Amino acid sequence: MRRCGVQPVSFRAWSFKTVRRRNFLLFALIGGFSAFRSEAQNAWPARVSRFIVPFAPAGALDTPARMIAQRLGSELGATFIVENRAGAGGAVGAQAVVQAAPDGSTFLFTSSSVAILPALQPNLGFDPRNDLLPVSLVCDVASVLLVRANSRFTSVPQLIAEARSAPGRLTYGSGGTGSSNHLAGASFASMAGIELLHVPYRGTAQTLNALYAGDIDLMFAPTLDILGHVGEGGTLRPLGVTLPERLPALPDVPAIAEFVPGYTVSNWFAIFAPARLPEDIRARLVHALTSLRDWPELQVRFAAGAALIRLDGPDPLAKRLAEDTARWAQLVTKLGIKSE
């Protein structure tokens, strides 16, 4: 007898609906867990990562380091900051990275001066070729031989002639003993057959102030630092560039090699990691950096400073480091340059 208001329910239908609902919930749970696990695996391993710049603030490295740090934060979903840690020609900051945990939290954003350290400081305590892991070149940067806009010097030959007539009287400044622009000047003096007195300062900004004040006669500085200060109405007069050919940004400024055959010095900026950084972390950072080559803001910044964007991975950097380490070791030994 059928009871009033009560409909019979099929056991088979009830079982099928229940199983289907349970399967749906199970698959949703598995999918959510998989997405969570994938997101966790793709997360950058450090909550905050540092670019250690081994020189004083306001130098040529600072602006590109901060631009790239900010953009990497967006690319990798992490926070990248810049920390200046100056001292000993860049050795203090480099040492901090060598000793840092290889977990993606600490990187070195430096210049080609890192290739000078082993020759200049025999008791350095580390070898950049073995104790730092190349990540990528950032850019190639020319340097410029500069004097004040009201200087009596108007050409490289004139400067060389006066230096030969009074050995050791003309002074040139740099951002520190062993800095890339110190050795650019030392190499120039050696190849030109003249004697210049080197005066080290703490960073390019202090060196520029000394040049403006008349405390030194000349200096070498990266184009990224000085292009806004040269040209008509500028406070600085460029006499020559350190690359073998003239720069499109400074077409009227000769290459020093036009007067000193064979002279060429290319500064470069680069990123290194602690030596034992896992390869998958380096690969992710290299991929993110490579994507920045087409970033318009970075292109504009480097073009304005006559710098050539690289961001081409670890192999070209490893090759450049090895070549420059050998070159600067030879020059330091020849000239007897000592760390202060």
Secondary structure, 3 states (H helix, E strand, C coil): CCCCCCCCCCHHHHHHHHHHHHHHHHHHHHHHHHHHHHHHHHCCCCCEEEEEECCCCCCCCHHHHHHHHHHHHHHHCCEEEEEECCCHHHHHHHHHHHCCCCCCCEEEEEEHHHHCHHHHCCCCCCCHHHHEEEEEEEEEEEEEEEEECCCCCCCHHHHHHHHHHCCCCCEEEECCCCCHHHHHHHHHHHHHCCCCEEEECCCHHHHHHHHHHCCCCEEEEEHHHHHHHCCCCCCEEEEEECCCCCECCECCCCEHHHCCCCCCCEEEEEEEEECCCCHHHHHHHHHHHHHHHHCHHHHHHHHHCCEEECCCCHHHHHHHHHHHHHHHHHHHHHHCCCCC
